[in-house]
Amino acid sequence: MAARFTPALPSTTGDSAQTRERRHAIAKDDMTHPFTAFDDLKVVSSRQPDPEAMTLCAVGRNEMYFLPVFLEHYRKLGIEQFAILDDRSTDGTTEYLLSQPDVVVFESNYRYGDEVDLPAHIVDTMLSERILYVWRTIFYDRFAKNRWAVQVDLDEFIHLPLGTTFQDIARILDHEGSCLAHGVMLDVYPETLSDLAGMADQREIDPAATWYFDAEPHLKLRAGKYPKILHHGARARLYHSYGVARPYQKPNKPKPAYRIWWKRMKGSGFGTKIPFYNKTFKPVMAKWPDGAYFKSSHRTSIHGSDRILLPFQHYRFTGALYAKIDMAIRENSYSAGSQDHHLLSNLLQQMRTRNNGTFLYRNSRVLNSFDDLKKAGVSIDIRLQHNQL
């Protein structure tokens, strides 16, 4: 179960007036960097951080289903070092990570679902006070100051054009003067519910299997703004088509029933279109400026490039989904009381009632390479921009 923490304050008993004044000045300064009070990340691997390496940062727990394929995928894209916070895994993830020569393993006394007390001027801009957003900020603070780093979840696989690396993307972003690049989240899926069920006994993800994606533009990049959502993604589409959708609520701030109904009706064009559900963009690559922070897993206090959009394959509908749903609902450790996992559970139940429901719709296409994403208008031609440098 999630817990809530307040940073411990040092005792001032016996302090001189000068010392108390100095403590007050430090505390005031910390208000501009409030996440540092919760930075207890410690290295537990033999490998120590290399400040010069192109680093990928991630947080995970019990991810052996993805890890071997995940590491190999990103090594091929130029990642030289992985910084992974292991949230007390029990499936062999910890031991596997410790055995990898290019992985720096971190631990924390906090848990993934914990909440922390942050200053009001920060809290008002955030989705919630989850330690996860603090961890994401700390990782970029440590590995992306004056250099580029990548940050994704362990079930998210970025696609780049053949022969392109993150070092190439960094040069493009430096050339245009950007400090952040967004990724577009593409939930991939099999054809039918029985195909999904057939994956349940797999020990690890099979990237060579037939994976479909929603082949239509998802986002429009905008200068000085967050990306505009054009298509709400496969999950929102499926929730809507199977009748399980409901508005995503900010944790601890429930809306009255009539406001929920109105938001759902307005967001769906009174039943004529798929309603907004979740953000389909994430800040996946950054050269992190001082004072920046994560407001949620999808928004930061800074805006990204309006030219570079990195598509990533999100393995949500895989054989690991059943165990993920059970764990998330049991531990209540994900955003908004694991609301997404409750919806996923309802979705699978509805699909079963429809005799092996399908995941496909008119724009579903098989995903084989970056070229499939470019053809569908999901990504822009990074190669063209690279060649212009």
ChimeraX attribute file (.defattr): number of C-alpha atoms within 10 A of each C-alpha:
attribute: neighborCount
match mode: 1-to-1
recipient: residues
	/A:1	10
	/A:2	15
	/A:3	14
	/A:4	13
	/A:5	14
	/A:6	11
	/A:7	13
	/A:8	8
	/A:9	8
	/A:10	7
	/A:11	7
	/A:12	11
	/A:13	7
	/A:14	8
	/A:15	11
	/A:16	10
	/A:17	10
	/A:18	9
	/A:19	12
	/A:20	14
	/A:21	12
	/A:22	12
	/A:23	15
	/A:24	12
	/A:25	11
	/A:26	11
	/A:27	14
	/A:28	12
	/A:29	11
	/A:30	13
	/A:31	15
	/A:32	14
	/A:33	16
	/A:34	20
	/A:35	23
	/A:36	16
	/A:37	16
	/A:38	21
	/A:39	17
	/A:40	14
	/A:41	16
	/A:42	13
	/A:43	17
	/A:44	14
	/A:45	19
	/A:46	13
	/A:47	16
	/A:48	13
	/A:49	19
	/A:50	15
	/A:51	13
	/A:52	11
	/A:53	16
	/A:54	20
	/A:55	28
	/A:56	28
	/A:57	26
	/A:58	18
	/A:59	21
	/A:60	19
	/A:61	18
	/A:62	17
	/A:63	22
	/A:64	22
	/A:65	20
	/A:66	20
	/A:67	19
	/A:68	16
	/A:69	17
	/A:70	19
	/A:71	20
	/A:72	11
	/A:73	16
	/A:74	19
	/A:75	15
	/A:76	13
	/A:77	19
	/A:78	17
	/A:79	21
	/A:80	16
	/A:81	24
	/A:82	27
	/A:83	24
	/A:84	24
	/A:85	24
	/A:86	22
	/A:87	19
	/A:88	17
	/A:89	14
	/A:90	12
	/A:91	13
	/A:92	12
	/A:93	22
	/A:94	23
	/A:95	12
	/A:96	13
	/A:97	21
	/A:98	16
	/A:99	13
	/A:100	16
	/A:101	12
	/A:102	20
	/A:103	24
	/A:104	24
	/A:105	23
	/A:106	18
	/A:107	18
	/A:108	17
	/A:109	12
	/A:110	22
	/A:111	18
	/A:112	25
	/A:113	21
	/A:114	17
	/A:115	20
	/A:116	20
	/A:117	16
	/A:118	21
	/A:119	14
	/A:120	9
	/A:121	10
	/A:122	17
	/A:123	13
	/A:124	12
	/A:125	14
	/A:126	20
	/A:127	19
	/A:128	22
	/A:129	23
	/A:130	25
	/A:131	23
	/A:132	23
	/A:133	24
	/A:134	23
	/A:135	26
	/A:136	20
	/A:137	23
	/A:138	20
	/A:139	26
	/A:140	26
	/A:141	19
	/A:142	14
	/A:143	26
	/A:144	25
	/A:145	16
	/A:146	13
	/A:147	19
	/A:148	26
	/A:149	28
	/A:150	24
	/A:151	24
	/A:152	20
	/A:153	16
	/A:154	22
	/A:155	20
	/A:156	19
	/A:157	20
	/A:158	20
	/A:159	21
	/A:160	22
	/A:161	14
	/A:162	11
	/A:163	9
	/A:164	16
	/A:165	17
	/A:166	20
	/A:167	15
	/A:168	16
	/A:169	21
	/A:170	21
	/A:171	14
	/A:172	20
	/A:173	23
	/A:174	15
	/A:175	10
	/A:176	12
	/A:177	10
	/A:178	18
	/A:179	21
	/A:180	26
	/A:181	24
	/A:182	26
	/A:183	26
	/A:184	26
	/A:185	25
	/A:186	28
	/A:187	20
	/A:188	25
	/A:189	27
	/A:190	21
	/A:191	18
	/A:192	15
	/A:193	19
	/A:194	15
	/A:195	16
	/A:196	19
	/A:197	16
	/A:198	11
	/A:199	18
	/A:200	15
	/A:201	9
	/A:202	12
	/A:203	12
	/A:204	18
	/A:205	20
	/A:206	15
	/A:207	13
	/A:208	8
	/A:209	11
	/A:210	15
	/A:211	21
	/A:212	21
	/A:213	25
	/A:214	26
	/A:215	23
	/A:216	19
	/A:217	19
	/A:218	22
	/A:219	22
	/A:220	16
	/A:221	17
	/A:222	14
	/A:223	11
	/A:224	11
	/A:225	12
	/A:226	21
	/A:227	24
	/A:228	14
	/A:229	18
	/A:230	13
	/A:231	19
	/A:232	21
	/A:233	26
	/A:234	24
	/A:235	23
	/A:236	18
	/A:237	21
	/A:238	20
	/A:239	21
	/A:240	20
	/A:241	14
	/A:242	16
	/A:243	12
	/A:244	18
	/A:245	23
	/A:246	18
	/A:247	16
	/A:248	16
	/A:249	16
	/A:250	14
	/A:251	13
	/A:252	9
	/A:253	9
	/A:254	11
	/A:255	12
	/A:256	8
	/A:257	9
	/A:258	9
	/A:259	11
	/A:260	16
	/A:261	14
	/A:262	13
	/A:263	18
	/A:264	21
	/A:265	16
	/A:266	15
	/A:267	17
	/A:268	15
	/A:269	12
	/A:270	13
	/A:271	12
	/A:272	10
	/A:273	13
	/A:274	21
	/A:275	24
	/A:276	23
	/A:277	21
	/A:278	15
	/A:279	17
	/A:280	22
	/A:281	25
	/A:282	23
	/A:283	23
	/A:284	24
	/A:285	26
	/A:286	24
	/A:287	22
	/A:288	23
	/A:289	16
	/A:290	10
	/A:291	13
	/A:292	15
	/A:293	25
	/A:294	22
	/A:295	23
	/A:296	20
	/A:297	20
	/A:298	18
	/A:299	21
	/A:300	20
	/A:301	12
	/A:302	18
	/A:303	19
	/A:304	26
	/A:305	21
	/A:306	19
	/A:307	19
	/A:308	22
	/A:309	24
	/A:310	22
	/A:311	25
	/A:312	25
	/A:313	19
	/A:314	20
	/A:315	22
	/A:316	18
	/A:317	20
	/A:318	24
	/A:319	22
	/A:320	22
	/A:321	19
	/A:322	17
	/A:323	10
	/A:324	15
	/A:325	17
	/A:326	14
	/A:327	15
	/A:328	19
	/A:329	17
	/A:330	11
	/A:331	13
	/A:332	17
	/A:333	20
	/A:334	19
	/A:335	22
	/A:336	16
	/A:337	19
	/A:338	18
	/A:339	19
	/A:340	20
	/A:341	21
	/A:342	15
	/A:343	17
	/A:344	21
	/A:345	17
	/A:346	17
	/A:347	21
	/A:348	18
	/A:349	14
	/A:350	17
	/A:351	18
	/A:352	14
	/A:353	9
	/A:354	11
	/A:355	11
	/A:356	15
	/A:357	18
	/A:358	17
	/A:359	22
	/A:360	17
	/A:361	15
	/A:362	7
	/A:363	11
	/A:364	18
	/A:365	19
	/A:366	18
	/A:367	20
	/A:368	14
	/A:369	12
	/A:370	19
	/A:371	18
	/A:372	16
	/A:373	26
	/A:374	18
	/A:375	14
	/A:376	17
	/A:377	15
	/A:378	23
	/A:379	26
	/A:380	19
	/A:381	18
	/A:382	19
	/A:383	15
	/A:384	9
	/A:385	13
	/A:386	14
	/A:387	8
	/A:388	7
	/A:389	8
